[in-house]
Amino acid sequence: MSFLDVRTWQGRVFTGSWEKADGGETTVVEPATGEELGRVGAASATDVARSAAVAAQAQRDWATTPFSERAAILRRAGGLWSTHAEELRDWLIRESGSIPGKADFELHVAEGECFEASALPSHPLGELLPSEAPRLSMARRVPAGVVGVISPFNAPLILSIRSVAPALALGNAVVLKPDPRTAVCGGVALARVFEEAGLPPGVLHVLPGGAEVGQALVEDPNVRVISFTGSTAAGRAVGELAGRHLKRAHLELGGNSALIVLDDADVAATTSAAAWGSFFHQGQICMTTGRHLVHESIYDEYVERLAATAAGLPVGNPATGEVALGPIIDERQRDKIHALVGSSVDAGASLAAGGEYEGLFYRPTVLAGAKPSVPAYDQEVFGPVAPVARFGTIEEAARLAAASEYGLSLGILTKDIAKGLALADRVPTGIVHINDQTVNDEAHAPFGGVLASGTGSRFGGAAANIEAFTETRWVTLRGDVAGYPF
């Protein structure tokens, strides 16, 4: 049998073993062709309650497992992404519509996330504190308990493993709810990797499902921390529900990231980077370049070059042809994209390229004359659309870039690095790239946004992961029982 053999997971969820789900089954569809690739178990609220209770019990033993053993399991998991790369790559291409390069990038990051997480068990997990009393006083980081992870469809492997791996490494159990549209890449693949790596049964559960499963996960009393990646609207609901149940929720949400192109930028190099920022994975990435802010002196050339690049990019089935863009995830998302493009033209923008689709294949689109009040400029499109606006001064560029509810990523292209850094200080975002576009990710680097883009960096690096997936406990020790006046 192959690593992801359908017979292993068909109609099942993972609870330490593969079991039938109370919620029945959901179809795994290849968006490029509409072909059914299999059927995964569809979890119900009952499945969540059962798994959370089992996870809470298993977590107690897992937390006491020697740190070296937990680290070894994470290292073995890291190696398995390479061992089974060819099969996993094929699933990422077919199930999520990724081009091969994007699939390879996800596997590379997944491997890195596991290897980075493998260092966490041996990381110092506390500090000694001074005390007024004759005692040893310390602050100790202890596992949170059961962590609920809710991940989306767009980068299903990365956006699941970046929470699952560090949470497990730090002694937590995990209940993962992947998006049912990418339940294999974002769920089954992780279950199989950790199963083969030797993770004890019951420590990881994978329950594909919809909003009702996510709600049950947030509400379950055995789940103490929620790690959610998704839209800002859904994130607000998750945060509100978590707050009602006095749980921490780490929210990595939407974006409408600006790319500021100053007058001294190399236009040819700039438009190449800009096209990648807007069109990579069909624009279905939270960090996608959603607003191109270009100095008026180079604006016309920039639009012309970007439109020419967009017009020349091949779009099609990434499993059968060499393409730059694959399919949009489903018809609902495609129709949302097209509606935003149409309303933007009605609001005064002009189509410099694209604006057309065939099936789920949407042409990369450039909207010239974009500005505030143009829908595709104001909103997160989550599609291959590049609205281009002009500015005249640094002050205007800073004002335009900062005038958004989102604060995830920022790119600034200029030959004057000092000027770029000074400009970045005026735009509130969690991520800044000078002389690069907005889409970047590394397993060890802090990742997260501010404002409507989320609750800050809770991914990447030991400090962020320890903060996200442990609790702080004050511990004191005395040689004799303390004396009191009564």
N, C-alpha and C positions, 0 to 999 in steps of 0.2 A: 504493500500500500504506500501511496505517496504521503508526504508530510501533511498536506491539507486534503486528504482523500475525503470526498463528499460523504462516503459511508460512515465516517467517524462522527460528523456533526449534523447530518441531515435531520431536520426536525427537532434538534436538541439544543439545550443550553448547557453551559459548563458550570458545575458546582464543586469541582474537584474530580468529578467524573462526568460523562456525557449523559444527560437525562432528558426525558421528554418534558416539554414546557406546558404549564397549565394553560397558557394563552394560545396554544396551537402552533402554527407555522407562519412564516412570512417569506415571500419569494425574493431571491437574490437575482437581480436583473442586470444585464450588461447594457448600460445606457447607449452605447454606440449602435447596437443592433436590436435591442429589445429582447434578446435571447435570455431564457431562464438558465441561470448557472447553478441553481440548487435552491434548497429551502432550509432556512435556519429556524430554530425554535423561537417563538414569539413569547417573551416573558409576560407575566401578569403581576399584579400587586401581590398576589399570594406567593409567587416565586421570589419576589423581593424579600418579603418577610421571612421566608424559609431560609434563603441564602444569607441574609443579614444575621440571623440567629446562629447559623452554622459558622459564619465568618467570625463572629464575636467569640465563640468558643475556641476556634482554631487559632485565633490571634494570640491568645494567652500563652500557648505553647510556642508559637512562632517568635514572640517577643523575647522569650528566654533562650531561644536557640543561640548558640555561640556566634558572636559577630563574624568570625572567620567562615563559618558555614553559610551564613546569609550572603556574605560577599562572594563566596565561591558559586553559589546558585546564580547570582546576578552576572558573574563573569561567564558562566556556561550559557546563560540566556543570550548574552551579547554575541557569543560566537555562533549561535544557531541562526542568527539573521544572515550571516554569510554562508553558512553551510547549506541553507535552503533558499538562497537568494533567487535562483532562477524561477522556482515555483511561486515564491512570494511576489516576485516582480510581475509575473504573468497575472496574478490575481489583482494587484494594484492597477495594472493597465486595464484589465477587462471590467472589474467591478466599479472602480472609481473614475474611470475615464482619463487616467494619467498617461502622459506620454512617457516613453521609457526612461528618459533622463530624470523626470520627476519621481518616478517609481524608485530609481536607483538612489536618489537623494533621500527619500523617506527611509529606505533600508539603511543607508549610511547613518542617518540621525538616530534611528532606532537602536542600532548597534552602539553608537556613542552614548545614548541615554543609559543603556544597561551598564556599560563600562564605567561611566561617571557615577552611577548609583552604587556600583560595587565598592566604591571608596567611602561611601557614607557610613557603613557600620563601624568602621575603625576611626571615624572622625571624632574629635573631642566633642562630647555632648553635654557640656556644662561648664561651670566655673566656680571657684572658691570665692566666698564672700566674707568680708570682715563682719564681726559680730561684737556687740557690747557685752555679751555673756561669755563665760569660759566654755566655749563649745566650738565644734567644727560646723561651719555653715556653708551651704552650697546651693546653687541653682542647677537643677538637672533637667535635661530634655528627655522626655519619655514618649513612647509612641502614643498617637492620638487614639488608636483603637481600630475601628473599621472606617475606611475612607471610601466614600462613594464618588465614582468618576463618571461623568457624563461627557461623551465626546461626539464631535460632528462628523460630517461626511467628507469634507474637502481635503483634509490631509489625515485620513483616518488612523494610519499607523502612528505617525508622530504625535498626534493630539491625544492618543490614548496612552502610549508608552511613556510620555514625559511626566505623567502623573503616576501611572502604575508602578514603574520601576523604582523611583525614589521612595514612594510610600511603602512598598514591600521591603526595600533595603533597610528602612528605619524601624522595622518591626511591626508594621501595620498589616491588617488584612484589607483586601480591596474587593468591592463589588463594582464592576464596570458595566455601564450601559452604553454600548456603541449605537450610533445611528443605524437603524435597520436597513438603510440603503447601502451601507458599506459594512455590514455586520461581520463579514469574513475578514477583510483587511484590518478593521478596527477592533475586532473582538476575537473571532475564532483563531486568528494567527497568534495573538498574544497567549491565549489559553494553551495552544499547542506548544509554543516555545517554552513557557514556564512549566508545563507538564513534563516535557522532555528534559528540561534543566534540573528537575528533581524537587520542585516546590512542593511542600507537603499538601495533601488534599485539604480543601476547605479554606485555604488562605486566599485564593483568588477565585472569584465567580464572574462569569460573563453572561449578561442577561440582555440581549437585544430587545428593544421595545420603543414605544412612542412616549408621548408626554405623560401619560398616566403612570408609566413605569418610573419615569424620572421623578414625578411627584411622590410616589411611594418611597423612592430611595431617599429623598430629602426628608420626608416625614418619619422614616423608621427610627425608633429610639436607639437601635443598636449602631446606627451610623452617626459618627461624631463630626466628620469633616466632609464637605462637598467640594470637589474640584470640577468646575463646569467650564466648558468651552463652547461658545455658540453665539447667537445673535444677541444684541443688546436688549431687545424686547424680552426674549426668553430669560436672559440673565437677570433682569430686574425682577421677574417673577420668582426665579430660583433664590435670589438674595433675600427677597421679602419673606418667602416661605421658610428659608433657613433661619432668618432672624426670629421669626415667630417661635421656632423650636430651639432657639438659643444655640445654634450651631454656626461654626465658621464656614463661610463659603468663599472660595477663591474663584473669581470670575474673570475669564479672559474672553472679551467680547468683540464687538465689531470695530470697524475702522473706516476712515475716509482719508487716507494718508496723502499728504501733499509732497510733491517733488518740486523744489524751487530751483529754477535754472537761471543763474545770473548772467549778466551780459558778457562775461569773459569766458563762458563755457565753450568747449569744443562741440559744435552743434552735431556733427556726424556721430561722435562717440556718445554724446548725450542722448540722442534719439534711439540709439541701439539699447542703451540701458533703460530708457524710459519705456520702450516697447516691452522689454522683459518684465518691468515692474507692473505694467497694466495687463499684459496678455498671458503671463505664465499661468498654467493650469486654468486657462479660460477665465482668468480674473477671479476665480473662486477661492480667494485667500484673504484672510483678515488684513494682512499687511499690504495688499495690492495698492499700487499707486492710483488713487482715485481722483486726484486733482493735480494737473500739471500747471504750475504757475511759472510763466516764461516772460523774461524781460522783453519789452516791446521792440527793442532794437534787433532781436533775432527771432521774434515771434513767427513771422510769415515763413521763414526758412524752416523753423522747427516744425510747424504744422505740415508743411509740404513733405519734409523728410519722414516724419512719423506716419503720415498717411500712406506714403509710398511703401514704407516697411510693412504696415498693416496689410496693404493690398497684396503684398507678395508672400505673406505667410500662409502655408498650406494648412487646411483644416480638414480633419477626417478621422477615421477609425485608427487609433494608435496601435491597435493589435495587428493591423494588416498593412499599414503604410507608414512611411516616414513623414510625420506631420509635426507642426509646431503647436497646434491646438487640437484637443480632442472634444468630446461632447460635453454639453452642459448636463448636470446630474439628472434632471428630469424636466418635464414639460412645464410644470408650475414655475420653476426657477427661470426657464427660458422665457416664458411669457412675462414674468416680472421685469426681466432685463429689457425686453423689446418695448414694453409699455413705458419704461423710463426713457429709452432712447426717443420714442415717438413724442412723449410729452416735452422732452428737452428741445427737440426741433420746433415744436409748437411755441416754446417759450423764447425762441430767438437764436438757439444754437444752430449750426449748420453741419451737415454730414460731410466730412472730408474723406471718410472711408467707412466701409462696412454698413451696419444697420440692417443687415439681411441675415436670414438663416435658412437652413434646409434640415428638417427633422430637429435633432438636438444640437446640430452643428451651427454655432453662431459665429459669423464673421467678425474678426477683430475690428473695432469701431473707433473712429476718431471724431470727436465733436469739437469743432472750432467755435470760437466766439462764446465759450462757456463763461459763466459768471455766477455770483450768488443770485438765487431765485431760479436758476436752471436746475430741474430735478436731478439729473445725473451728476451735477456738480455738488449739490447740497447733500445728497443721500448716498449711502453705501449701496452700490449697484450689485456687487458680487457677480460680475460678469466681465467679458473682455471689452470694456468701454473706457476710453481715455478722453475725458473732457479737458480742453486746453484753454486756460485763461491768461490774460496778459497783465503785467504790472509795469509801473514806471520807475519806482524808487524802492530802496531797501525797506523803508518804513511801510510802504504799501504791501510789499511781499510778506513781511512779518504779520501785518494785520490780516491779510487774506488767509495765510496759513493757519493762524491761531483762531480764526472765526469759524470754528466747527465744534460740535458737541463731542467729537471724538478726539482721542489723544494717544494713538498707538505708535505709528512709525513716521519718520520724517527723513526725506532725502534732500541734500543740498549739493548742487553741482556748480563748482567754481574753481578757478585756478588759485584763488586767494583763500587758503585753508583757515587763516585767522578770521577772515571776514565770515566764512561759513560757520565757524564755531560761535562767533558772536551772534550771528543771526539765529542759530539754533537755540540759544539761551532765551530767546524771545517767544518761542513756540512750545507750549507744554505738550510733550509726548514722552512715552516710556522708552522709545528707541530713536536714535539719530544716526544717520549714515552720511558722512561727508564724502562727496564724489562717488556715491553709489545710489542705486535706486532703493526702494523701501522694503523689498522682500529679501530678508536674510534670516537665517536661523542656525545656531550652533548649540550642541547639547550642553555645553558648560557655561554659556553666556546667559545673563539675566534676560528674561523675556516677559513682557507685560505692558499694559497701557494704563493711562490715567483717564479721568473724566468718564465719558460714556463707553470708553474702551476697556474698562475693567478696574480691578482693585489692586493694580500694581504688579510688580515682578514677583511671581510666586513659582516660576519655573526657571531652571538653569542655575547651576552653581550650588555649592554646599549650603551657603547661608540661606538662600531662598528656599531650598527644599527642606532644610531642617526647620525653618520657621513655618513652612506650610503644613508639614505632616507630623509635628510633635507638639506636645504641651510642655510648659515650663513648670517644674515642681520645686518648691523650696524644701530642703532637707537639712536637718541639724542633728548632730550627735554629741552626747555628753558622756563622760566616764561614769558619773553618778547621777542619781535622781536630783533634779533641781529642788532647792528649798524655797518655801513660800511662807509668809507670815500667818497663815491660817490653814 
